[in-house]
Every structure is written in structure tokens, then in C-alpha cells.
Amino acid sequence: MENAFIPIVLMRHNRPLRGVLIDRQPWVCAREFARLLGHRHPERICRLMDADQVRTVHFQLASGQLEAVEVLSESGMYRALWRFSHPENRHLRRWLSHVALPALRDSAARADHEPSRCLMAWDNQQVNLLEWQGELWIALGELPRFHRQAQPAQHRPQSWLARWWRGRFPIGAAR
């Protein structure tokens, strides 16, 4: 079937969110998005959408079978976030805006000379990376988190100032 899409699986708090690009626009599985919102009846989320915010497509599973899935457009996702307000939805919106939707947009085939986003699993979470010229790049703000996880606290090197201070005033010395 030519209308079948192979979804990209995005993970948030160990919950999958399958998404596809349709006409260069991101669409996600409505039922999985409703679960991320914490909606009690995820099958009902499509009822409040306009006709251009929801559609039914076929996802091709790894087994080769097709699954009919209702998907939400980007405006449908933001409408649902607004409609079902909850404090956690602010973090979900940021994740959608900064990680999930850019990863879906960059999933389309691009030329090798253009950078594209990719996701990497690291310490039971996903990290947003940039792939460019055969190299993986990480945002500068993410580096302290990786550095902390890479070095145990007891093995971190001391700064020269801390070593100098200890040499001048050892612990327990009389002043």
C-alpha cells in the first residue's frame, strides 16, 4: 500500500509517541499523545479536533502489517495541550517544541552537507544531538550533565586553588 507510513518512535518517560511526516508536516498518534497528556479516555481526544487537525493513516509495523491509526497535526497537539491544562503539560510542550517535532522534521532524507537532529539513548533517557558531516554534536548546555554522570564524585580532580588552600591550611590545624 503506497499510503503506509513507517513511524518514528519518540520516547518520553518510557512512553512511546509514534510520529510521521505527511506533506512535510509532523503528525503523531492521537491515542499515544493523549496518554502522554494523562487523559483518562485517550480514544476521545479526536472528538474536539477540527477536521484538518485529525486524520486516519496506516502505520507499517515491523512485522509488515498495517495498522490504521488516528493522528493529530501539530496544531491539534497544541490545541489538546491548551484544552487539557495540567502543570506537567508545560514540560510536555517544551519537549514537543524542542525535541520531538524537530526530530520528526529532520527525519526526512536530507543532503549529507546539511545538519540534522537525531536522538540517542543515554542513561535511560533520550538526548537531542545534531549530526553534521559525519560527527555527532551535543548542545553546550547538556555537557555538565554528561560530565557529572561520567565521573563519580569521589574521583573528580580538585582545582589548583582547592589544593593550594588545603596545603596552606590543613584541616584540623591550629590557626
VENZIZI-V823053 format. One record per residue. N is the residue number from 1. RES is the residue in one letter. PHI is phi as a letter, one per 30 degrees, with the letter a starting at -180 (none if undefined). Layout:
n=N res=RES phi=PHI
n=N res=RES phi=PHI
This chain:
n=1 res=M phi=none
n=2 res=E phi=d
n=3 res=N phi=d
n=4 res=A phi=d
n=5 res=F phi=c
n=6 res=I phi=c
n=7 res=P phi=d
n=8 res=I phi=c
n=9 res=V phi=c
n=10 res=L phi=c
n=11 res=M phi=c
n=12 res=R phi=b
n=13 res=H phi=h
n=14 res=N phi=i
n=15 res=R phi=c
n=16 res=P phi=d
n=17 res=L phi=b
n=18 res=R phi=d
n=19 res=G phi=b
n=20 res=V phi=b
n=21 res=L phi=c
n=22 res=I phi=b
n=23 res=D phi=h
n=24 res=R phi=i
n=25 res=Q phi=b
n=26 res=P phi=d
n=27 res=W phi=b
n=28 res=V phi=b
n=29 res=C phi=d
n=30 res=A phi=d
n=31 res=R phi=d
n=32 res=E phi=d
n=33 res=F phi=d
n=34 res=A phi=d
n=35 res=R phi=d
n=36 res=L phi=d
n=37 res=L phi=d
n=38 res=G phi=i
n=39 res=H phi=d
n=40 res=R phi=d
n=41 res=H phi=b
n=42 res=P phi=d
n=43 res=E phi=d
n=44 res=R phi=c
n=45 res=I phi=d
n=46 res=C phi=d
n=47 res=R phi=d
n=48 res=L phi=d
n=49 res=M phi=d
n=50 res=D phi=d
n=51 res=A phi=d
n=52 res=D phi=d
n=53 res=Q phi=c
n=54 res=V phi=b
n=55 res=R phi=a
n=56 res=T phi=c
n=57 res=V phi=b
n=58 res=H phi=c
n=59 res=F phi=c
n=60 res=Q phi=d
n=61 res=L phi=d
n=62 res=A phi=d
n=63 res=S phi=d
n=64 res=G phi=j
n=65 res=Q phi=d
n=66 res=L phi=c
n=67 res=E phi=b
n=68 res=A phi=d
n=69 res=V phi=b
n=70 res=E phi=d
n=71 res=V phi=b
n=72 res=L phi=c
n=73 res=S phi=d
n=74 res=E phi=d
n=75 res=S phi=d
n=76 res=G phi=d
n=77 res=M phi=d
n=78 res=Y phi=d
n=79 res=R phi=d
n=80 res=A phi=d
n=81 res=L phi=d
n=82 res=W phi=d
n=83 res=R phi=d
n=84 res=F phi=c
n=85 res=S phi=d
n=86 res=H phi=a
n=87 res=P phi=e
n=88 res=E phi=d
n=89 res=N phi=d
n=90 res=R phi=d
n=91 res=H phi=d
n=92 res=L phi=d
n=93 res=R phi=d
n=94 res=R phi=d
n=95 res=W phi=d
n=96 res=L phi=d
n=97 res=S phi=d
n=98 res=H phi=c
n=99 res=V phi=b
n=100 res=A phi=d
n=101 res=L phi=d
n=102 res=P phi=d
n=103 res=A phi=d
n=104 res=L phi=d
n=105 res=R phi=d
n=106 res=D phi=d
n=107 res=S phi=d
n=108 res=A phi=d
n=109 res=A phi=d
n=110 res=R phi=b
n=111 res=A phi=d
n=112 res=D phi=d
n=113 res=H phi=d
n=114 res=E phi=c
n=115 res=P phi=d
n=116 res=S phi=b
n=117 res=R phi=d
n=118 res=C phi=b
n=119 res=L phi=c
n=120 res=M phi=b
n=121 res=A phi=d
n=122 res=W phi=b
n=123 res=D phi=h
n=124 res=N phi=i
n=125 res=Q phi=b
n=126 res=Q phi=c
n=127 res=V phi=c
n=128 res=N phi=d
n=129 res=L phi=c
n=130 res=L phi=c
n=131 res=E phi=c
n=132 res=W phi=a
n=133 res=Q phi=h
n=134 res=G phi=i
n=135 res=E phi=c
n=136 res=L phi=c
n=137 res=W phi=c
n=138 res=I phi=c
n=139 res=A phi=d
n=140 res=L phi=e
n=141 res=G phi=d
n=142 res=E phi=d
n=143 res=L phi=d
n=144 res=P phi=e
n=145 res=R phi=d
n=146 res=F phi=d
n=147 res=H phi=d
n=148 res=R phi=d
n=149 res=Q phi=d
n=150 res=A phi=d
n=151 res=Q phi=c
n=152 res=P phi=d
n=153 res=A phi=d
n=154 res=Q phi=d
n=155 res=H phi=c
n=156 res=R phi=d
n=157 res=P phi=d
n=158 res=Q phi=d
n=159 res=S phi=d
n=160 res=W phi=d
n=161 res=L phi=d
n=162 res=A phi=d
n=163 res=R phi=d
n=164 res=W phi=d
n=165 res=W phi=d
n=166 res=R phi=d
n=167 res=G phi=d
n=168 res=R phi=d
n=169 res=F phi=b
n=170 res=P phi=d
n=171 res=I phi=d
n=172 res=G phi=i
n=173 res=A phi=d
n=174 res=A phi=d
n=175 res=R phi=c
